[in-house]
Amino acid sequence: MSILLITPPLTQLNTPYPATMQLTGFLRSRGIESAQADLSIELIEKLFTANNLIKLFTILESCKLTKPHKILVQQASFFIQNIEPVMHFLSGRDSSLALRFSDLDYWPVSKRRPEVDDMEWAFGTIGNHDRATHLCTLFIKDLCELIQKYIDPHFELIRYAESLCLHLPEFEPLQKELEKPLNFIDILLIEIFSEKINLYKPKFVGFSVPFPGNLYSAMRCAQWLKVHSSDTKIVMGGGYVNTELRQISDPKIFDYIDYLTFDDGELPLLRLLTNDKMVRTILRNEQGILERINFDTLENIRFADSGTPDYDGVMQNNYINLIELTNPMHALWSNGRWNKLTLAHGCYWAKCAFCDGTLDYIKRFEKAPVELLVDRMETLMQQTGISGFHFTDEAAPPIVLRKLAEEILRRGLIVSYWTNIRFEKSYNTELCYLLAKSGCVAVSGGLEVASPRVLKLINKGITIESATECMKNLSEAGIMTHAYLMYGFPTQTARETIESLEVVRGLFAANYMHSAFWHRYAMTIHSPSGQNPDSVGAVSLQKKPNIFSNNEIPFSTKNEIDLEFYGNALRIATLNYMQGAGYDIDVKKWFEKK
C-alpha cells in the first residue's frame, strides 16, 4: 500500500470528515494505491462497549469522586447494560428502541436529564425518534464527563485534547504529554491504529489534522509508528497545520513525523508518493534544520481535476447520530449521514477583515462545471446510498447554486442539501424558491456584527437590511437559516453589542432566523485585521512569532468590554430565542449584572 490516510480522533461522529475521502479519490484517479481510516468513529465504537465500560467503571472505583459522579458510578450496571443497545440505536441499526428510549422515566437521575415540559416543547408527543436520540446523547455525555474527569483529562466527544493544543506557542507541553504512559483511551486508540498498519503495511501514513483537538491523538499514533514501523514515512497536513504551523521554527515535532504539507493536499502528496519535486512541504534535514521546499509556489491541481471523493474504507463504520441541542438547525451538524462535497474552491468575496483570506483555501477562487458537480453527486449517491449533501464551501456562490438547482431538477434527482452562504441580495424570492424546490433544506451564513458601523469596518459587503431580506426570502421558501455572530471586534462598544442582540432578537421573532451562535472575535495572523491591526483600530501585542503554533494574536483596542460577561449574556439570550422564548424581554435586561 502506498499510503494510508488517517482522520485522528475526534471529529464529528455522524458522518466522515471529508479530507481523506477527497484525497483518496484524487490519488486513486492518478493510479496511486490508497486506503483510509476514520479513527474517530472507530475509537468511539471500541470504547462504548459493555466490556470496555466494565473496565472503565473498575478504574473509577478507585478514584475520589464528587457526589454527582458517585451517583453516576452507582448506576454502572445501567450504563453497562444499555451501552450497546444505545449505540445500536444511535447508529440506526435498531430503530425499534425509539419508543422505549424516548420515555424520560427509562433514564436514571442525572444533571443532564431534561424536564418533561422541555421535552414536550422540543419534540411534542410523537417525535419519538429524535426525542430518544436526544436522551441517548445525554446518556453518552454523562459517560464522557466521567472519562474526562477521572481517566483522560483531554477527552472530549468532538474536540479531543483541544484544551491542550488550542494555544501551543511551543511544542514542549504536548511533548510532555506524549512522554507520559498511555492512558485507557490511548491504549484503545493504539490498538485500532496498529491493526490498520498491520493490515495495510503502508509506505506512507498521512494524518489529516483539521482542528487543534485532533493533534494529540495524531501524535500518539505517529509516536507508536516511529517505534514499531520506523521505515514508514509520516506526513501531516490539514486545517490545523495550514493555519497554525506555517511559521514553525521548532523542529521537535519532526521527532515524530517526517513531513508537514500545506494548503490543498493533492499536489504535495502526489509529489511525495511519486518521488517528484516536492511543493509546500517542510522537513528536517540531516543537519537538524527545517527546510521549506517550494513553499511559496502557486502550482496546484485545478479544482475541476481534483476528482470525486471516495468513501471506500469508511463505509463499514457505524456512524452515530447525536442531538445535544434540540434546535433543528444545530442537529444538522451531528445528526444524519451527509455526503460532503465542495461546489467551488475558495471564497468569491474573500475580503472580510476577520477571515484568513490570505490563505490559499480562501483566496484562490475556482469554479467547476455544474454538470461535473452533479455527476460527482450521483457517483457519491451510488457509492454511499445517501442522498443528503453538505456542501462544505466557505461561501457557496449564488450563481453556482442557481445552476446546480436547475441541473438537479433537470435530472429529476431527489436530494437534500445544505451549505454556507453570504446573506446577500442575490437571494431573491425566485432563487430561494428554486433552491428549496431542488432540495435545499438549510443554509448557514455570517451576519457577524449586527451593527452598521462595524459591518462596514469588517468589510463584510452586506448590510443588515440586505441580510434581513435574504433571510426572509429563505425562510418563506421553507429553508432554515443559521447565523454566525461575532462580538468583541476592535472598537466595538458595549452599546453596539447590545444593539446587535436587538437585531438578532427581531430576526428570531420574525422567524427569519432559526438558529445562531456567537463567536468571540479572534485576531489571526492570516486575516487582514491581523496583518494590519491599525486598519481596525487595534494594536498587536505580539512581539515576534511563536516557535511552534501561530494563529491568534493578542491585541488591545479602545472601548474594551468585559468579553466574558457580554459573551455569556449574548449566548443565554440567543439560546432563549432559539427556544421561542424571551422575545418580549428588553435586550438590556440580559446584560444586567446580578
Buried (B, 14 or more C-beta within 10 A) or exposed (E): BBBBBBBBBBBBBBBBBBBBBBBBBBBBBBEBEBBBBBBBBBBBBBBBBEEBBEBBBEBBEEBEBEEEBEBBBEBBEBBBEBBBBBBBBBBEEBEEBBEEBBEBEEBBEBEBBBEEEEBBBBBEEEBBBBBBBBBBBBBBBBBBBBBBBBBBBBBBBBBBBBBBBBEBBEBEBBBEBBEEEBBBBBEBBBEBBBEBBEEBEBBBBBBBBBBBBBBBBBBBBBBBBBEEBEEBBBBBBBBBBBBBBBBBEBBBBBBBBBBBBBBBBBBBBBBBBEEEEBBBBBBBEEEEEBEBBBBEEEEBBEBEEBBBBBBBBBEEBBBBBBBBBBBBBBBBBBBBBBBBBBBBBBBBBBEBBBBBBBBBBBBBBEBBEBEEBBBBBEBBBEBBEBBBBBBBBBBBBBBBBBBBBBBBEEEEBEBBBBBBBBBBBBBEEEBBBBBBBBBBBBBBBBBBBBBBEBBEBBBBEBBBEBBBBBBBBBBBBBBBBBBBBBBBBBBBBBEBBBBBBEBBBBBBBEEBBBBBBBBEBBBBBBBBBBBEBEEBBBEBEBEEBBBBBBBBBEBEBEEBBEEEEBBBBBBEBBBBBBBEEBEEEEBEEBBEEE
